[in-house]
């Protein structure tokens, strides 16, 4: 639990990247979970979880006003939880991914609440905004970003504080074989990625054949390794 | 005030340009369900509006800032085109009604083109390519650096191009939306992403499952069936929520067993 503060700060910064600033995609799971793992000296563990979450995140792209999960803070939680079990005992990966998914769900809800709050703050300044008051335009923007940073901090801190001990408890009672557990979690993630890719690219000319060609290359490389 | 035709050589000071660009990175800072990007657009244009006669205390500044902070919707990266064009229009002294009409007309195209090009194209392509590199056994630094450099090369290039193009063309910027990258880009990126999907999924599976791949064939079949199920169920439940329930059930079975 000594890690709580740095983990929450990292979650806050990466949560801010999702929408508010700078949207450079440091909040994507492949980056965020790796940074989470790096924070506790387990960058490769973070990358493993990050890759699984990235497969799932392919389905949830940040289209405009739609409600989507918040991956930045959530992937940090997943990366740190998996990295905390450096020997990768059976169930650790499943629980890290599940923790991140639960956090991302709540994170999506907190983003909706923040957007409502932003609207309320803008409403309170309506007259000033209509009068072209520079201070109101700038302060509204800064308040929104500060609130988003605080949102990510609180979300990450609560999620990590609750889910890390729960994950450790479940790992202690895990009864299914480690490789089977890993296969299950990555299989579920890859299924989501496959479905997401289909939804995104099936209307593109020739995409089916290109996908099959890529799959043949991927399988060849996999079995040639 | 100079008219639009007489101001083609107008230059935006470097400091103002840099301030606008930095603010563009925070354009969604106060995103909300009422004005959407509106306040963000006003926030980004504000450094340029300081150049209006009378400065920040002048009536021209105040009326322009009020106008630019109203409802606006666009893809956050392509909003740079709007910001550049609107800054130019305000400094050129275009009629407010013309600027309002232009803002309204620009919302739809900048949203849909950006969504298709970036969210449904460039981002998944970079993500899948980094997963393929991960599957090939690349180091942590290589995977993360590849993703960030590749994605942000496109991201920053788009924002810089958008701001420059918007500023150069002002209210006549609509023709720039016919740029081949914006018009044909989503289709071409979609093709590359389809190949990347095929390459990345088996390789990523292989690296996570690890050595001794007796399970690999079964997992590949299960993934194929799972993907089909997710496509079929797409109107009822999103894949990520489904995976949350499936994994929660798996944990319960393993812990209670």
Interface residues (C-beta under 8 A of the other chain):
Chain A: X19 X20 X21 X22 X23 X24 X25 X26 X28 X30 X31 X34 X38 X43 X44 X46 X47 X48 X51 X52 X54 X55 X56 X57 X58 X59 X60 X61 X62 X63 X64 X65 X69 X91 X93 X94 X95 X97 X98 X101 X102 X104 X105 X115 X116 X118 X119 X121 X122 X123 X129 X130 X131 X132 X133 X134 X137 X138 X140 X141 X142 X143 X144 X145 X148 X170 X173 X174 X175 X176 X179 X180 X181 X182 X183 X184 X185 X186 X187 X188 X189 X190 X191 X192 X193 X194 X195 X196 X197 X198 X199 X200 X201 X204 X205 X206 X207 X208 X210 X211 X212 X213 X214 X215 X216 X217 X218 X219 X221 X222 X225
Chain B: X25 X26 X28 X29 X30 X31 X32 X33 X34 X35 X36 X39 X40 X42 X43 X46 X56 X61 X62 X63 X64 X65 X66 X67 X69 X73 X75 X76 X77 X111 X115 X119 X120 X123 X124 X126 X127 X128 X130 X131 X132 X134 X135 X136 X137 X140 X143 X144 X147 X148 X151 X152 X155 X187 X190 X191 X193 X194 X195 X196 X197 X198 X199 X200 X201 X202 X203 X204 X205 X206 X207 X208 X209 X210 X212 X215 X216 X218 X219 X222 X223 X224 X225 X226 X227 X228 X229 X230 X231 X234 X238 X239 X240 X241 X242 X243 X244 X246 X247 X248 X250 X251 X253 X254 X255 X257
